[in-house]
C-alpha cells in the first residue's frame, strides 16, 4: 500500500509536468480568464446597477460575455457579439448612455483612463487650437461632447483673460460680427441670449 502511494506521489511531482500541452484536449489549452487580463477593455461595468435595466430591455449577458454560445437558443441576442469583438462594448454602452442618454454619460463613470479613449489629435496644447477642428467638423466633436455646456463653461467665462473665443472688449463691437456672419454666432448663442442682454441695455 505504501509503495503504491509513493509511486502516485512520484508520478504527480516528477512525471506529470513532463506531459506536453499537445497531449491535452483543446479545452484545457484555452487561456483562463485571469490569463487574458491584458486583452480586457478598460471599462468598469457595475453589474448590479444594470441588472434591472437589462431585464426590462430583454438584454442577455451574452451582449458582453461570449462564453457558452451553444447554450443560447435566441440567436438575435448573439448578433451584437461581432460588433463588441471589433469595438469593445461601445455599441452596447453608448446605445443607452450616449445615443439615447437614458443613463449618465460622463466618460469617467466607466473609463478608468480617459487617455485611452481620447482621439489622436487631442494631444498636448490641443485646447489652444481646437476651434479650427470644431469649425471644420462640429459633428465629430459632438460624438463625445454632447452638451453645449462643455463648450460654454470655458467660452463664456468672464475673467481677465477674455472668454477664450472672443477677445476682451468684443462685446462693444460684436454688432459688426453679427452682421457679417450671423450663422457663426448661432453656433453658441441663441436669440434668447441676445434678447436678454439687449432688453437690459435697451439696445435694439
VENFEN-V58774 format. One record per pair of residues at least 24 apart in sequence whose C-alpha atoms are under 7 Angstrom apart, sorted by the first residue. I is the first residue (numbers start at 1). GAP is how many residues later the second one is. Records with the same first field share a line. If there is no record, write none. Layout:
I: GAP ; GAP
This chain:
41: 47
42: 69 ; 70
43: 67 ; 68 ; 69
44: 66 ; 67
45: 65
64: 25
